[in-house]
């Protein structure tokens, strides 16, 4: 994933800042967003006091703040009342997976492990935790800080994600939120309060966001473990789809959403294009640039923007070709836009068999053994 286009956008901003809200910041915020440099402003939350203290001590950016606390909903919120006493994970398959079994096997070892190793293995529950009775409501914190504008929201806290998402209900437009990266569960039941992908998807679409990417994690069953895809006991190389990262965004280039784009500030829209690029969606960024080129021309050079996005798309090219040549190649139906052709098996004809038999008679050594 290239950050060249996002860096270009960041260097073009004159009045806007890029505001990022990270709920579940263990390990630190995604380094990609640091490309905004002094224009970046981030608020990050985690239940581990130890981790927030570690991150704060190591942080060099004055406008990135870490807050320790269990994030959730105020007790009298309608959704909090609805989910009270109910399981977030109906039909939860995790205990049956190899990742679940590995987590069990690691528990004894991690009790005496270092803080770094505990966090590496997602054992934040073994660190010094904030008071769970003092629930942190993120929009309330934003108001206390006087932050009235936000660009990107990320929620990944292995539990009350859907509840935290509801804490922003009615405030997406007020905050001017452009996109959200949300952890979703691909297992579960049909109830509207469950933390499942279908509920999250319905919630986000009803509030004017479209799904732009879905990064699925597969979990193998413990009956026949698959090698893990990453170092912590989580997704496996093979297995059933269990969780995913869902990437939602405003879609001002869509025909039924262009009224949103018409009222969006130019630099705000430029930040949305940068989000698409960092999400490895350079095609969506280019569509936005072309649809609103008159608006965005006041922020950055359109030709340069398209060249950078075209370069990001050509990940396997030895040397990227310019944007217009790239489009021309597509319009011409260039073979490189298609996968390698599949040649179906055609059985030999009787004549082919006779010719092969005659050749084998003349030269027996030519027949493979």
BALOBA-1460 file (C-alpha; in Angstrom, 3 decimals):
// residues 369
<rec num="1" residu="x" x="0.000" y="0.000" z="0.000"/>
<rec num="2" residu="x" x="1.440" y="3.348" z="-1.077"/>
<rec num="3" residu="x" x="1.038" y="6.563" z="0.930"/>
<rec num="4" residu="x" x="2.429" y="8.798" z="-1.834"/>
<rec num="5" residu="x" x="-0.984" y="10.164" z="-2.839"/>
<rec num="6" residu="x" x="-2.050" y="10.726" z="0.782"/>
<rec num="7" residu="x" x="1.220" y="12.596" z="1.403"/>
<rec num="8" residu="x" x="0.479" y="14.715" z="-1.670"/>
<rec num="9" residu="x" x="-2.969" y="15.544" z="-0.269"/>
<rec num="10" residu="x" x="-1.540" y="16.285" z="3.186"/>
<rec num="11" residu="x" x="0.932" y="18.730" z="1.708"/>
<rec num="12" residu="x" x="-1.869" y="20.475" z="-0.164"/>
<rec num="13" residu="x" x="-4.078" y="21.177" z="2.857"/>
<rec num="14" residu="x" x="-4.215" y="24.802" z="3.924"/>
<rec num="15" residu="x" x="-7.084" y="24.984" z="6.425"/>
<rec num="16" residu="x" x="-8.185" y="21.412" z="7.205"/>
<rec num="17" residu="x" x="-6.699" y="18.997" z="9.702"/>
<rec num="18" residu="x" x="-7.065" y="15.228" z="9.448"/>
<rec num="19" residu="x" x="-8.840" y="13.964" z="12.566"/>
<rec num="20" residu="x" x="-8.692" y="10.262" z="13.381"/>
<rec num="21" residu="x" x="-10.539" y="8.467" z="16.206"/>
<rec num="22" residu="x" x="-9.077" y="5.066" z="17.094"/>
<rec num="23" residu="x" x="-11.136" y="2.930" z="19.496"/>
<rec num="24" residu="x" x="-8.910" y="-0.032" z="20.346"/>
<rec num="25" residu="x" x="-5.424" y="1.400" z="19.821"/>
<rec num="26" residu="x" x="-3.302" y="-1.409" z="21.299"/>
<rec num="27" residu="x" x="0.033" y="-1.339" z="19.483"/>
<rec num="28" residu="x" x="-0.478" y="2.276" z="18.400"/>
<rec num="29" residu="x" x="-2.372" y="3.951" z="15.586"/>
<rec num="30" residu="x" x="-1.847" y="2.726" z="12.040"/>
<rec num="31" residu="x" x="1.394" y="4.400" z="10.857"/>
<rec num="32" residu="x" x="-0.191" y="5.156" z="7.467"/>
<rec num="33" residu="x" x="-2.174" y="8.052" z="8.962"/>
<rec num="34" residu="x" x="1.018" y="9.713" z="10.197"/>
<rec num="35" residu="x" x="1.603" y="10.749" z="6.596"/>
<rec num="36" residu="x" x="-0.559" y="13.785" z="7.450"/>
<rec num="37" residu="x" x="2.263" y="14.971" z="9.719"/>
<rec num="38" residu="x" x="1.469" y="18.253" z="11.514"/>
<rec num="39" residu="x" x="-2.027" y="18.177" z="9.972"/>
<rec num="40" residu="x" x="-2.840" y="14.987" z="11.893"/>
<rec num="41" residu="x" x="-4.953" y="15.030" z="15.046"/>
<rec num="42" residu="x" x="-5.806" y="11.703" z="16.692"/>
<rec num="43" residu="x" x="-7.648" y="10.477" z="19.755"/>
<rec num="44" residu="x" x="-6.974" y="6.857" z="20.675"/>
<rec num="45" residu="x" x="-8.628" y="4.658" z="23.317"/>
<rec num="46" residu="x" x="-7.716" y="1.349" z="24.922"/>
<rec num="47" residu="x" x="-8.834" y="-0.514" z="28.037"/>
<rec num="48" residu="x" x="-5.231" y="-1.162" z="29.092"/>
<rec num="49" residu="x" x="-3.731" y="1.552" z="31.294"/>
<rec num="50" residu="x" x="-0.291" y="0.002" z="30.765"/>
<rec num="51" residu="x" x="-0.591" y="0.203" z="26.993"/>
<rec num="52" residu="x" x="-1.854" y="3.800" z="26.965"/>
<rec num="53" residu="x" x="0.978" y="4.847" z="29.283"/>
<rec num="54" residu="x" x="3.510" y="3.060" z="27.062"/>
<rec num="55" residu="x" x="2.130" y="4.682" z="23.916"/>
<rec num="56" residu="x" x="2.010" y="8.125" z="25.522"/>
<rec num="57" residu="x" x="5.636" y="7.836" z="26.651"/>
<rec num="58" residu="x" x="6.746" y="6.827" z="23.150"/>
<rec num="59" residu="x" x="4.591" y="9.350" z="21.247"/>
<rec num="60" residu="x" x="6.376" y="12.184" z="19.459"/>
<rec num="61" residu="x" x="3.326" y="13.870" z="17.913"/>
<rec num="62" residu="x" x="1.830" y="16.569" z="20.148"/>
<rec num="63" residu="x" x="-1.686" y="16.123" z="18.762"/>
<rec num="64" residu="x" x="-2.052" y="12.368" z="19.297"/>
<rec num="65" residu="x" x="-3.698" y="11.604" z="22.642"/>
<rec num="66" residu="x" x="-4.198" y="8.207" z="24.309"/>
<rec num="67" residu="x" x="-7.005" y="7.635" z="26.801"/>
<rec num="68" residu="x" x="-7.312" y="4.509" z="28.948"/>
<rec num="69" residu="x" x="-10.841" y="3.304" z="29.531"/>
<rec num="70" residu="x" x="-13.541" y="0.822" z="28.659"/>
<rec num="71" residu="x" x="-15.396" y="2.472" z="25.784"/>
<rec num="72" residu="x" x="-19.137" y="1.972" z="25.499"/>
<rec num="73" residu="x" x="-22.559" y="3.556" z="25.877"/>
<rec num="74" residu="x" x="-24.134" y="5.589" z="28.632"/>
<rec num="75" residu="x" x="-26.345" y="3.273" z="30.705"/>
<rec num="76" residu="x" x="-29.605" y="4.985" z="29.688"/>
<rec num="77" residu="x" x="-28.965" y="4.880" z="25.934"/>
<rec num="78" residu="x" x="-31.814" y="3.002" z="24.163"/>
<rec num="79" residu="x" x="-29.414" y="0.479" z="22.607"/>
<rec num="80" residu="x" x="-27.650" y="-0.116" z="25.936"/>
<rec num="81" residu="x" x="-31.026" y="-0.950" z="27.452"/>
<rec num="82" residu="x" x="-31.834" y="-3.229" z="24.510"/>
<rec num="83" residu="x" x="-28.638" y="-5.298" z="24.782"/>
<rec num="84" residu="x" x="-28.418" y="-5.415" z="28.573"/>
<rec num="85" residu="x" x="-27.908" y="-8.993" z="29.772"/>
<rec num="86" residu="x" x="-27.714" y="-10.427" z="26.249"/>
<rec num="87" residu="x" x="-24.775" y="-12.181" z="24.642"/>
<rec num="88" residu="x" x="-23.015" y="-10.281" z="21.873"/>
<rec num="89" residu="x" x="-21.983" y="-13.534" z="20.217"/>
<rec num="90" residu="x" x="-24.845" y="-15.945" z="19.642"/>
<rec num="91" residu="x" x="-23.562" y="-19.092" z="17.854"/>
<rec num="92" residu="x" x="-19.979" y="-18.097" z="18.596"/>
<rec num="93" residu="x" x="-17.655" y="-20.586" z="16.911"/>
<rec num="94" residu="x" x="-14.410" y="-19.250" z="18.392"/>
<rec num="95" residu="x" x="-14.009" y="-21.901" z="21.155"/>
<rec num="96" residu="x" x="-14.105" y="-24.568" z="18.441"/>
<rec num="97" residu="x" x="-11.308" y="-23.013" z="16.372"/>
<rec num="98" residu="x" x="-7.578" y="-23.682" z="16.436"/>
<rec num="99" residu="x" x="-7.123" y="-20.011" z="17.398"/>
<rec num="100" residu="x" x="-9.345" y="-20.573" z="20.426"/>
<rec num="101" residu="x" x="-7.367" y="-23.641" z="21.439"/>
<rec num="102" residu="x" x="-4.060" y="-21.815" z="20.970"/>
<rec num="103" residu="x" x="-5.305" y="-18.997" z="23.195"/>
<rec num="104" residu="x" x="-6.051" y="-21.562" z="25.915"/>
<rec num="105" residu="x" x="-2.586" y="-23.098" z="25.600"/>
<rec num="106" residu="x" x="-0.917" y="-19.682" z="25.904"/>
<rec num="107" residu="x" x="-2.679" y="-18.552" z="29.067"/>
<rec num="108" residu="x" x="-0.278" y="-20.126" z="31.580"/>
<rec num="109" residu="x" x="2.806" y="-18.980" z="29.692"/>
<rec num="110" residu="x" x="1.570" y="-15.400" z="29.345"/>
<rec num="111" residu="x" x="0.967" y="-14.966" z="33.073"/>
<rec num="112" residu="x" x="4.713" y="-14.516" z="33.526"/>
<rec num="113" residu="x" x="5.401" y="-12.882" z="30.160"/>
<rec num="114" residu="x" x="6.492" y="-9.295" z="29.519"/>
<rec num="115" residu="x" x="3.976" y="-6.546" z="28.744"/>
<rec num="116" residu="x" x="5.179" y="-6.488" z="25.124"/>
<rec num="117" residu="x" x="4.618" y="-10.232" z="24.736"/>
<rec num="118" residu="x" x="1.164" y="-10.042" z="26.332"/>
<rec num="119" residu="x" x="0.119" y="-7.312" z="23.929"/>
<rec num="120" residu="x" x="1.667" y="-9.176" z="21.003"/>
<rec num="121" residu="x" x="-0.589" y="-12.113" z="21.790"/>
<rec num="122" residu="x" x="-3.665" y="-9.926" z="22.339"/>
<rec num="123" residu="x" x="-3.635" y="-10.704" z="26.072"/>
<rec num="124" residu="x" x="-4.458" y="-7.126" z="27.076"/>
<rec num="125" residu="x" x="-6.745" y="-8.547" z="29.808"/>
<rec num="126" residu="x" x="-3.586" y="-9.552" z="31.695"/>
<rec num="127" residu="x" x="-2.320" y="-5.962" z="31.827"/>
<rec num="128" residu="x" x="-3.304" y="-3.195" z="34.254"/>
<rec num="129" residu="x" x="-6.830" y="-2.282" z="33.143"/>
<rec num="130" residu="x" x="-8.971" y="0.809" z="33.562"/>
<rec num="131" residu="x" x="-12.020" y="0.766" z="35.826"/>
<rec num="132" residu="x" x="-14.769" y="-1.074" z="33.857"/>
<rec num="133" residu="x" x="-17.477" y="0.658" z="35.878"/>
<rec num="134" residu="x" x="-16.423" y="4.046" z="34.472"/>
<rec num="135" residu="x" x="-17.553" y="3.709" z="30.860"/>
<rec num="136" residu="x" x="-15.979" y="6.149" z="28.411"/>
<rec num="137" residu="x" x="-18.387" y="7.533" z="25.789"/>
<rec num="138" residu="x" x="-16.267" y="8.762" z="22.872"/>
<rec num="139" residu="x" x="-18.602" y="11.499" z="21.505"/>
<rec num="140" residu="x" x="-18.780" y="12.941" z="25.028"/>
<rec num="141" residu="x" x="-14.970" y="13.075" z="25.173"/>
<rec num="142" residu="x" x="-14.903" y="14.813" z="21.791"/>
<rec num="143" residu="x" x="-17.290" y="17.480" z="23.062"/>
<rec num="144" residu="x" x="-15.194" y="17.952" z="26.214"/>
<rec num="145" residu="x" x="-12.127" y="18.506" z="24.064"/>
<rec num="146" residu="x" x="-14.012" y="20.846" z="21.716"/>
<rec num="147" residu="x" x="-13.462" y="18.579" z="18.697"/>
<rec num="148" residu="x" x="-16.450" y="19.227" z="16.434"/>
<rec num="149" residu="x" x="-15.031" y="17.709" z="13.242"/>
<rec num="150" residu="x" x="-13.792" y="14.158" z="12.561"/>
<rec num="151" residu="x" x="-12.724" y="12.423" z="9.369"/>
<rec num="152" residu="x" x="-12.168" y="8.781" z="10.202"/>
<rec num="153" residu="x" x="-13.409" y="6.377" z="12.869"/>
<rec num="154" residu="x" x="-11.910" y="2.981" z="13.661"/>
<rec num="155" residu="x" x="-13.492" y="0.546" z="16.148"/>
<rec num="156" residu="x" x="-11.805" y="-2.764" z="16.962"/>
<rec num="157" residu="x" x="-12.226" y="-3.797" z="20.604"/>
<rec num="158" residu="x" x="-13.273" y="-7.468" z="20.448"/>
<rec num="159" residu="x" x="-16.600" y="-7.029" z="22.191"/>
<rec num="160" residu="x" x="-18.870" y="-3.998" z="22.436"/>
<rec num="161" residu="x" x="-17.967" y="-2.677" z="18.968"/>
<rec num="162" residu="x" x="-21.594" y="-2.439" z="17.851"/>
<rec num="163" residu="x" x="-22.547" y="-0.653" z="21.059"/>
<rec num="164" residu="x" x="-19.751" y="1.893" z="20.593"/>
<rec num="165" residu="x" x="-20.916" y="2.438" z="17.015"/>
<rec num="166" residu="x" x="-24.384" y="3.294" z="18.369"/>
<rec num="167" residu="x" x="-22.833" y="5.995" z="20.568"/>
<rec num="168" residu="x" x="-22.163" y="7.958" z="17.346"/>
<rec num="169" residu="x" x="-25.721" y="7.576" z="16.066"/>
<rec num="170" residu="x" x="-27.151" y="10.944" z="15.077"/>
<rec num="171" residu="x" x="-23.689" y="12.553" z="15.068"/>
<rec num="172" residu="x" x="-22.105" y="11.321" z="11.840"/>
<rec num="173" residu="x" x="-23.336" y="14.334" z="9.875"/>
<rec num="174" residu="x" x="-22.606" y="16.741" z="12.722"/>
<rec num="175" residu="x" x="-19.008" y="15.513" z="12.902"/>
<rec num="176" residu="x" x="-18.638" y="15.377" z="9.124"/>
<rec num="177" residu="x" x="-17.362" y="11.794" z="9.344"/>
<rec num="178" residu="x" x="-15.976" y="10.584" z="6.015"/>
<rec num="179" residu="x" x="-15.288" y="6.932" z="6.735"/>
<rec num="180" residu="x" x="-15.179" y="4.160" z="9.304"/>
<rec num="181" residu="x" x="-13.157" y="0.976" z="9.663"/>
<rec num="182" residu="x" x="-15.128" y="-1.503" z="11.763"/>
<rec num="183" residu="x" x="-14.456" y="-5.022" z="13.004"/>
<rec num="184" residu="x" x="-17.454" y="-7.228" z="12.207"/>
<rec num="185" residu="x" x="-18.390" y="-10.821" z="12.984"/>
<rec num="186" residu="x" x="-19.433" y="-13.203" z="10.231"/>
<rec num="187" residu="x" x="-20.977" y="-15.673" z="12.640"/>
<rec num="188" residu="x" x="-24.057" y="-15.101" z="14.795"/>
<rec num="189" residu="x" x="-27.817" y="-15.144" z="14.768"/>
<rec num="190" residu="x" x="-30.595" y="-12.996" z="13.297"/>
<rec num="191" residu="x" x="-31.365" y="-10.684" z="16.243"/>
<rec num="192" residu="x" x="-31.026" y="-6.952" z="15.543"/>
<rec num="193" residu="x" x="-28.883" y="-6.301" z="18.636"/>
<rec num="194" residu="x" x="-26.125" y="-8.822" z="17.817"/>
<rec num="195" residu="x" x="-22.653" y="-7.648" z="16.859"/>
<rec num="196" residu="x" x="-22.736" y="-9.140" z="13.357"/>
<rec num="197" residu="x" x="-21.804" y="-7.975" z="9.896"/>
<rec num="198" residu="x" x="-25.388" y="-7.860" z="8.639"/>
<rec num="199" residu="x" x="-26.431" y="-5.583" z="11.523"/>
<rec num="200" residu="x" x="-23.421" y="-3.299" z="11.128"/>
<rec num="201" residu="x" x="-23.969" y="-3.118" z="7.376"/>
<rec num="202" residu="x" x="-27.634" y="-2.218" z="7.778"/>
<rec num="203" residu="x" x="-26.751" y="0.420" z="10.399"/>
<rec num="204" residu="x" x="-24.095" y="2.105" z="8.251"/>
<rec num="205" residu="x" x="-26.052" y="2.078" z="4.997"/>
<rec num="206" residu="x" x="-29.070" y="3.614" z="6.718"/>
<rec num="207" residu="x" x="-26.821" y="6.505" z="7.750"/>
<rec num="208" residu="x" x="-25.397" y="7.274" z="4.321"/>
<rec num="209" residu="x" x="-22.269" y="5.093" z="4.193"/>
<rec num="210" residu="x" x="-21.360" y="2.534" z="1.545"/>
<rec num="211" residu="x" x="-19.166" y="-0.560" z="1.895"/>
<rec num="212" residu="x" x="-15.902" y="-0.071" z="-0.005"/>
<rec num="213" residu="x" x="-13.835" y="-3.037" z="1.186"/>
<rec num="214" residu="x" x="-14.152" y="-6.192" z="3.288"/>
<rec num="215" residu="x" x="-10.995" y="-7.858" z="4.619"/>
<rec num="216" residu="x" x="-12.108" y="-11.334" z="5.711"/>
<rec num="217" residu="x" x="-10.324" y="-13.443" z="8.349"/>
<rec num="218" residu="x" x="-10.535" y="-17.217" z="8.170"/>
<rec num="219" residu="x" x="-10.390" y="-19.373" z="11.312"/>
<rec num="220" residu="x" x="-9.608" y="-23.100" z="11.087"/>
<rec num="221" residu="x" x="-11.321" y="-25.626" z="13.339"/>
<rec num="222" residu="x" x="-9.153" y="-27.167" z="16.048"/>
<rec num="223" residu="x" x="-9.967" y="-30.649" z="14.696"/>
<rec num="224" residu="x" x="-7.405" y="-29.994" z="11.938"/>
<rec num="225" residu="x" x="-5.490" y="-26.759" z="12.575"/>
<rec num="226" residu="x" x="-4.317" y="-24.665" z="9.670"/>
<rec num="227" residu="x" x="-1.095" y="-22.627" z="9.895"/>
<rec num="228" residu="x" x="-1.757" y="-19.165" z="11.288"/>
<rec num="229" residu="x" x="-1.658" y="-16.268" z="8.849"/>
<rec num="230" residu="x" x="-0.120" y="-13.877" z="11.406"/>
<rec num="231" residu="x" x="2.007" y="-14.286" z="14.524"/>
<rec num="232" residu="x" x="-0.776" y="-13.947" z="17.103"/>
<rec num="233" residu="x" x="-3.408" y="-16.710" z="17.394"/>
<rec num="234" residu="x" x="-5.968" y="-15.218" z="15.061"/>
<rec num="235" residu="x" x="-6.780" y="-15.804" z="11.407"/>
<rec num="236" residu="x" x="-5.552" y="-18.939" z="9.673"/>
<rec num="237" residu="x" x="-4.372" y="-19.563" z="6.132"/>
<rec num="238" residu="x" x="-7.513" y="-21.635" z="5.540"/>
<rec num="239" residu="x" x="-10.748" y="-22.069" z="7.472"/>
<rec num="240" residu="x" x="-14.254" y="-20.685" z="7.746"/>
<rec num="241" residu="x" x="-14.877" y="-16.919" z="7.473"/>
<rec num="242" residu="x" x="-15.133" y="-15.732" z="11.050"/>
<rec num="243" residu="x" x="-14.418" y="-12.002" z="11.275"/>
<rec num="244" residu="x" x="-13.648" y="-9.148" z="8.916"/>
<rec num="245" residu="x" x="-12.552" y="-5.540" z="8.761"/>
<rec num="246" residu="x" x="-15.311" y="-3.602" z="7.012"/>
<rec num="247" residu="x" x="-14.433" y="-0.273" z="5.400"/>
<rec num="248" residu="x" x="-17.347" y="2.158" z="5.058"/>
<rec num="249" residu="x" x="-17.289" y="5.577" z="3.450"/>
<rec num="250" residu="x" x="-19.374" y="8.379" z="2.095"/>
<rec num="251" residu="x" x="-19.778" y="7.956" z="-1.655"/>
<rec num="252" residu="x" x="-20.199" y="11.433" z="-3.153"/>
<rec num="253" residu="x" x="-19.352" y="10.174" z="-6.658"/>
<rec num="254" residu="x" x="-22.389" y="7.886" z="-6.610"/>
<rec num="255" residu="x" x="-25.327" y="9.255" z="-8.600"/>
<rec num="256" residu="x" x="-27.668" y="9.180" z="-5.619"/>
<rec num="257" residu="x" x="-25.089" y="10.769" z="-3.288"/>
<rec num="258" residu="x" x="-23.707" y="13.598" z="-5.411"/>
<rec num="259" residu="x" x="-25.715" y="16.110" z="-3.405"/>
<rec num="260" residu="x" x="-23.366" y="15.198" z="-0.539"/>
<rec num="261" residu="x" x="-20.362" y="15.995" z="-2.728"/>
<rec num="262" residu="x" x="-21.839" y="19.308" z="-3.852"/>
<rec num="263" residu="x" x="-21.872" y="20.635" z="-0.297"/>
<rec num="264" residu="x" x="-18.616" y="19.048" z="0.861"/>
<rec num="265" residu="x" x="-15.698" y="21.416" z="1.441"/>
<rec num="266" residu="x" x="-12.909" y="20.953" z="-1.151"/>
<rec num="267" residu="x" x="-10.228" y="20.049" z="1.394"/>
<rec num="268" residu="x" x="-12.649" y="17.732" z="3.182"/>
<rec num="269" residu="x" x="-13.211" y="15.907" z="-0.109"/>
<rec num="270" residu="x" x="-9.463" y="15.761" z="-0.716"/>
<rec num="271" residu="x" x="-9.088" y="13.970" z="2.617"/>
<rec num="272" residu="x" x="-11.701" y="11.424" z="1.509"/>
<rec num="273" residu="x" x="-9.645" y="10.723" z="-1.611"/>
<rec num="274" residu="x" x="-6.618" y="10.183" z="0.661"/>
<rec num="275" residu="x" x="-8.605" y="7.743" z="2.795"/>
<rec num="276" residu="x" x="-9.531" y="5.738" z="-0.311"/>
<rec num="277" residu="x" x="-5.884" y="5.603" z="-1.345"/>
<rec num="278" residu="x" x="-4.647" y="4.443" z="2.074"/>
<rec num="279" residu="x" x="-7.419" y="1.827" z="2.074"/>
<rec num="280" residu="x" x="-5.823" y="0.614" z="-1.179"/>
<rec num="281" residu="x" x="-8.754" y="1.861" z="-3.258"/>
<rec num="282" residu="x" x="-6.924" y="4.162" z="-5.717"/>
<rec num="283" residu="x" x="-9.666" y="3.602" z="-8.298"/>
<rec num="284" residu="x" x="-12.269" y="5.097" z="-5.935"/>
<rec num="285" residu="x" x="-9.945" y="8.009" z="-5.232"/>
<rec num="286" residu="x" x="-9.483" y="8.619" z="-8.972"/>
<rec num="287" residu="x" x="-13.253" y="8.501" z="-9.544"/>
<rec num="288" residu="x" x="-13.696" y="11.137" z="-6.854"/>
<rec num="289" residu="x" x="-10.960" y="13.320" z="-8.377"/>
<rec num="290" residu="x" x="-12.485" y="13.133" z="-11.859"/>
<rec num="291" residu="x" x="-16.096" y="13.614" z="-10.716"/>
<rec num="292" residu="x" x="-15.232" y="16.721" z="-8.698"/>
<rec num="293" residu="x" x="-12.138" y="17.942" z="-10.559"/>
<rec num="294" residu="x" x="-13.366" y="21.552" z="-10.606"/>
<rec num="295" residu="x" x="-13.773" y="21.549" z="-6.834"/>
<rec num="296" residu="x" x="-10.524" y="19.686" z="-6.112"/>
<rec num="297" residu="x" x="-8.447" y="21.730" z="-8.577"/>
<rec num="298" residu="x" x="-8.409" y="24.450" z="-5.928"/>
<rec num="299" residu="x" x="-6.674" y="22.037" z="-3.528"/>
<rec num="300" residu="x" x="-4.136" y="20.167" z="-5.652"/>
<rec num="301" residu="x" x="-2.981" y="19.633" z="-9.242"/>
<rec num="302" residu="x" x="-5.404" y="17.150" z="-10.837"/>
<rec num="303" residu="x" x="-2.880" y="15.684" z="-13.292"/>
<rec num="304" residu="x" x="-0.355" y="14.990" z="-10.522"/>
<rec num="305" residu="x" x="-3.056" y="13.367" z="-8.418"/>
<rec num="306" residu="x" x="-4.073" y="11.026" z="-11.247"/>
<rec num="307" residu="x" x="-0.458" y="10.090" z="-11.972"/>
<rec num="308" residu="x" x="0.100" y="9.117" z="-8.345"/>
<rec num="309" residu="x" x="-3.088" y="7.051" z="-8.243"/>
<rec num="310" residu="x" x="-2.243" y="5.321" z="-11.514"/>
<rec num="311" residu="x" x="1.160" y="4.444" z="-10.113"/>
<rec num="312" residu="x" x="-0.442" y="2.961" z="-6.992"/>
<rec num="313" residu="x" x="-2.664" y="0.745" z="-9.154"/>
<rec num="314" residu="x" x="0.318" y="-0.719" z="-11.050"/>
<rec num="315" residu="x" x="1.789" y="-2.736" z="-8.207"/>
<rec num="316" residu="x" x="3.279" y="-5.442" z="-10.438"/>
<rec num="317" residu="x" x="4.682" y="-3.189" z="-13.161"/>
<rec num="318" residu="x" x="8.417" y="-2.719" z="-13.444"/>
<rec num="319" residu="x" x="7.764" y="0.900" z="-14.421"/>
<rec num="320" residu="x" x="4.357" y="2.525" z="-14.070"/>
<rec num="321" residu="x" x="2.901" y="4.079" z="-17.194"/>
<rec num="322" residu="x" x="1.157" y="7.505" z="-17.044"/>
<rec num="323" residu="x" x="-2.523" y="7.754" z="-16.163"/>
<rec num="324" residu="x" x="-3.739" y="8.553" z="-19.678"/>
<rec num="325" residu="x" x="-1.679" y="5.720" z="-21.203"/>
<rec num="326" residu="x" x="-3.043" y="3.382" z="-18.554"/>
<rec num="327" residu="x" x="-6.648" y="4.305" z="-19.424"/>
<rec num="328" residu="x" x="-5.895" y="4.083" z="-23.162"/>
<rec num="329" residu="x" x="-4.496" y="0.571" z="-22.676"/>
<rec num="330" residu="x" x="-7.677" y="-0.444" z="-20.920"/>
<rec num="331" residu="x" x="-9.902" y="1.117" z="-23.580"/>
<rec num="332" residu="x" x="-7.951" y="-0.754" z="-26.254"/>
<rec num="333" residu="x" x="-8.612" y="-4.050" z="-24.487"/>
<rec num="334" residu="x" x="-4.946" y="-4.656" z="-23.755"/>
<rec num="335" residu="x" x="-4.333" y="-8.299" z="-22.737"/>
<rec num="336" residu="x" x="-2.543" y="-7.300" z="-19.541"/>
<rec num="337" residu="x" x="-5.892" y="-6.325" z="-18.012"/>
<rec num="338" residu="x" x="-7.056" y="-9.919" z="-18.277"/>
<rec num="339" residu="x" x="-5.924" y="-13.008" z="-16.360"/>
<rec num="340" residu="x" x="-3.812" y="-15.622" z="-18.117"/>
<rec num="341" residu="x" x="-6.062" y="-17.507" z="-20.519"/>
<rec num="342" residu="x" x="-7.411" y="-20.856" z="-19.413"/>
<rec num="343" residu="x" x="-7.023" y="-23.424" z="-22.158"/>
<rec num="344" residu="x" x="-9.626" y="-26.194" z="-21.798"/>
<rec num="345" residu="x" x="-8.534" y="-29.807" z="-22.179"/>
<rec num="346" residu="x" x="-9.380" y="-31.228" z="-25.589"/>
<rec num="347" residu="x" x="-9.165" y="-35.023" z="-25.873"/>
<rec num="348" residu="x" x="-7.023" y="-36.313" z="-28.785"/>
<rec num="349" residu="x" x="-8.843" y="-37.334" z="-31.945"/>
<rec num="350" residu="x" x="-8.472" y="-40.879" z="-33.406"/>
<rec num="351" residu="x" x="-6.067" y="-39.430" z="-35.983"/>
<rec num="352" residu="x" x="-3.954" y="-37.881" z="-33.202"/>
<rec num="353" residu="x" x="-3.788" y="-41.268" z="-31.478"/>
<rec num="354" residu="x" x="-2.726" y="-43.070" z="-34.696"/>
<rec num="355" residu="x" x="0.016" y="-40.489" z="-35.393"/>
<rec num="356" residu="x" x="1.328" y="-40.781" z="-31.816"/>
<rec num="357" residu="x" x="1.303" y="-44.609" z="-32.013"/>
<rec num="358" residu="x" x="3.200" y="-44.574" z="-35.332"/>
<rec num="359" residu="x" x="5.844" y="-42.178" z="-33.903"/>
<rec num="360" residu="x" x="6.231" y="-44.406" z="-30.851"/>
<rec num="361" residu="x" x="6.712" y="-47.452" z="-33.146"/>
<rec num="362" residu="x" x="9.445" y="-45.670" z="-35.102"/>
<rec num="363" residu="x" x="11.175" y="-44.324" z="-31.947"/>
<rec num="364" residu="x" x="10.274" y="-46.291" z="-28.777"/>
<rec num="365" residu="x" x="12.639" y="-44.107" z="-26.689"/>
<rec num="366" residu="x" x="10.334" y="-41.119" z="-27.236"/>
<rec num="367" residu="x" x="7.610" y="-42.693" z="-25.090"/>
<rec num="368" residu="x" x="7.800" y="-41.382" z="-21.491"/>
<rec num="369" residu="x" x="7.883" y="-44.114" z="-18.866"/>
